[in-house]
Amino acid sequence: MTQTLAAKDRIFCAIDTTDLDHAINLASSLSGVIGGAKLGKEFFAAHGPQGVRAVAKAGMPIFLDVKYHDIPNTVAGAIRAVTPLGLRIVNVHAAGGLEMMKRAGDAAREAADKAGVEVPWVIAVTILTSMDQGDLDDVGLKGPIEERVVKLAELTQKAGLDGVVCSAQEITPVRKALGPDFKLITPGIRPAWATSDDQKRIVTPADAVAMGSDVLVIGRPITKADDPVAAAQKIVAELS
């Protein structure tokens, strides 16, 4: 997997906005330049499934970053509801547990078959990239971040899901523990020429790919650039 993706297909742009026209225009301009668009809770809360369909019409594969975390039946129902949108990726929280993740994967496969769409990658969030060791301690999750991430990734694989979201700093141990086919989606990516914003655990795109990441989620270095397309092209060139 890591060896076969073209550089541009590795990049999903985080379009975090409630402005539907802006999201559509940005997706349209980046279509064919990078691999897809990540739409998060901010966008989904404002525009729902209709908004996702509108952005998808720009020709961009969609990563719906809603991080579902609830009782198994509720999460399965949510995944069943969004899968017909034809998503490329959708996620849940690994902390929701084994049964919740199993039900999410089953729901995605069943709903995709019924709707006649491709089954999305169902992946799990391990530890948010905005959290560092101190934050983890504050919420009662004792032990090194790397250890927590690997344990949650192992649970995700046991549940039959496709991969995890993890910081680039945990790519190497997760890849070692989970093998070459387990998909790793890495947010908190910042080119050397961009600022870190509120992401505490970051590396550059080239570093992340070299360590074994499959998909890189990159937001503000593209979306806040004077020329988003040129910024995206610059990142693709660096990976190539």
C-alpha positions in Angstrom: 0.0 0.0 0.0 2.6 2.5 1.1 4.7 1.7 -2.1 1.9 2.0 -4.6 0.3 5.4 -3.9 1.3 8.3 -6.1 2.6 11.3 -4.2 -0.5 13.4 -4.9 -2.9 10.7 -3.9 -1.3 10.6 -0.4 -2.6 14.1 0.4 -6.0 14.9 1.8 -6.7 18.6 2.4 -8.5 19.4 5.7 -11.3 21.7 4.7 -12.4 22.9 8.1 -15.0 25.6 7.5 -18.8 26.2 7.7 -18.7 28.2 4.4 -20.1 25.8 1.8 -19.2 27.8 -1.2 -15.6 28.2 0.0 -15.4 24.4 0.6 -16.8 23.6 -2.9 -14.5 26.2 -4.6 -11.4 24.9 -2.7 -12.2 21.3 -3.5 -12.8 22.2 -7.2 -9.5 24.0 -7.4 -7.6 21.1 -5.8 -9.3 18.3 -7.7 -6.7 16.3 -9.6 -3.9 18.1 -7.7 -4.2 16.0 -4.5 -5.9 12.9 -3.4 -9.0 14.1 -1.6 -10.7 16.4 0.9 -11.2 15.8 4.6 -14.4 17.2 5.9 -14.7 17.4 9.7 -17.3 18.0 12.4 -17.5 21.7 11.9 -18.5 21.3 8.2 -20.8 18.3 8.8 -22.6 20.0 11.7 -23.3 23.0 9.4 -24.2 21.2 6.2 -24.7 17.5 6.9 -24.9 14.8 4.1 -26.1 17.4 1.5 -22.9 19.4 2.0 -20.7 16.3 1.7 -22.4 15.5 -1.6 -21.9 19.0 -2.9 -18.2 18.9 -2.2 -17.9 15.4 -3.6 -19.3 16.7 -6.9 -16.0 18.6 -7.3 -14.5 15.2 -8.0 -12.7 14.9 -4.7 -12.7 11.6 -2.7 -14.0 12.4 0.8 -12.6 11.6 4.2 -15.5 12.2 6.6 -13.7 13.0 9.9 -16.5 12.7 12.4 -14.7 10.5 15.0 -17.8 8.6 16.1 -17.6 7.5 19.7 -20.8 6.1 21.4 -22.5 2.9 22.3 -22.0 0.2 19.5 -25.5 0.4 18.2 -25.5 4.1 17.8 -22.1 4.2 16.1 -23.2 1.4 13.7 -26.3 3.4 12.9 -24.3 6.5 12.2 -21.8 4.7 9.9 -24.8 3.0 8.1 -26.3 6.5 7.5 -23.1 8.1 6.0 -21.7 5.2 4.0 -24.1 5.7 1.0 -22.4 9.1 0.5 -19.7 7.2 -1.3 -16.9 8.1 1.2 -13.3 7.1 0.8 -12.6 7.2 4.5 -14.7 7.5 7.7 -13.5 7.2 11.3 -14.4 6.3 14.8 -12.6 6.5 18.2 -10.6 3.4 19.1 -11.4 4.3 22.8 -15.0 3.2 22.0 -13.8 -0.4 22.3 -13.7 -3.6 20.4 -17.4 -4.2 20.0 -18.1 -0.7 18.8 -15.4 -0.9 16.2 -16.6 -4.3 15.0 -20.1 -3.0 14.6 -18.8 0.0 12.7 -16.9 -2.1 10.2 -19.9 -4.4 9.7 -22.3 -1.5 9.2 -20.0 0.1 6.5 -19.8 -3.1 4.5 -23.5 -3.8 4.7 -24.5 -0.2 3.8 -22.0 0.0 1.0 -23.4 -3.3 -0.5 -26.9 -2.1 -0.2 -26.2 1.4 -1.7 -23.9 0.0 -4.5 -20.9 2.1 -3.4 -17.3 1.2 -2.6 -16.8 0.2 1.0 -15.0 3.1 2.7 -11.9 2.6 4.8 -13.2 2.5 8.4 -10.3 3.7 10.6 -9.9 4.6 14.2 -8.5 7.6 16.0 -5.9 6.6 18.6 -4.6 9.7 20.4 -5.4 13.2 19.0 -2.4 15.0 17.6 -3.3 18.1 19.6 -2.5 16.1 22.8 1.0 15.7 24.3 2.1 13.6 27.3 0.9 16.2 29.8 -2.5 16.2 28.3 -2.7 12.5 28.4 -1.8 12.4 32.1 -4.4 15.1 32.8 -7.2 12.8 31.5 -6.0 9.8 33.4 -4.4 7.9 30.5 -1.1 6.9 32.2 1.9 5.6 30.3 3.9 6.9 27.2 1.9 8.1 24.3 3.6 5.6 22.0 2.5 2.7 24.1 -1.1 4.0 24.3 -1.2 4.4 20.5 0.1 1.0 19.7 -2.3 -0.7 22.1 -5.3 1.1 20.5 -4.0 0.3 17.0 -3.8 -3.4 17.9 -7.4 -3.3 19.2 -8.4 -1.6 15.9 -6.8 -4.4 13.9 -8.5 -7.0 16.1 -11.8 -5.4 15.4 -11.2 -5.8 11.6 -11.0 -2.1 10.7 -8.7 -0.9 8.0 -6.3 1.3 9.9 -5.8 4.2 12.4 -5.2 7.9 12.6 -1.9 8.5 14.5 0.7 11.1 14.9 3.7 10.7 12.5 5.8 10.2 15.6 4.0 6.9 16.2 4.2 5.6 12.6 7.3 3.5 13.1 6.1 1.5 16.2 2.6 1.1 14.8 3.9 -0.1 11.5 6.2 -2.6 13.2 3.4 -3.9 15.4 0.6 -4.0 12.8 2.4 -4.9 9.6 2.6 -3.5 6.1 -1.1 -3.6 5.1 -2.6 -1.7 8.0 -3.4 1.8 6.8 -1.9 4.8 8.6 -3.5 8.2 8.2 -1.4 11.0 9.6 -2.7 14.5 10.6 -0.6 17.2 12.1 1.6 17.3 9.0 3.4 20.6 8.4 5.9 21.3 5.7 9.1 22.9 7.0 8.0 26.2 5.5 4.7 26.3 7.4 3.9 27.1 11.1 2.8 24.4 13.6 -0.4 26.1 14.7 -2.0 24.1 17.5 -0.6 20.7 16.5 2.0 19.6 19.1 3.3 16.4 17.6 4.3 17.1 14.0 6.7 16.1 11.2 7.1 17.1 7.6 5.3 15.3 4.7 8.5 13.7 3.4 9.4 12.4 6.9 5.9 10.9 7.4 6.0 9.0 4.1 9.5 7.8 4.7 8.4 6.4 8.0 5.5 4.5 6.4 2.4 6.8 6.4 -0.2 6.1 3.7 -2.3 9.2 3.8 -1.3 12.7 5.0 -3.9 15.1 6.2 -2.8 18.7 5.6 -4.9 21.7 6.4 -3.7 25.2 7.0 -0.5 25.0 5.0 -2.8 24.6 2.0 -6.0 26.3 2.9 -4.5 29.5 4.4 -1.9 29.9 1.7 -2.1 32.9 -0.6 -2.4 30.3 -3.5 -3.7 27.0 -2.1 -3.1 25.1 -5.4 0.5 26.3 -5.6 1.0 25.3 -1.9 -0.5 21.8 -2.6 1.7 21.4 -5.7 4.8 22.4 -3.7 4.0 19.6 -1.2 3.4 17.1 -3.9 6.8 18.1 -5.5 8.5 17.6 -2.2 7.1 14.1 -1.9 8.0 13.2 -5.5 
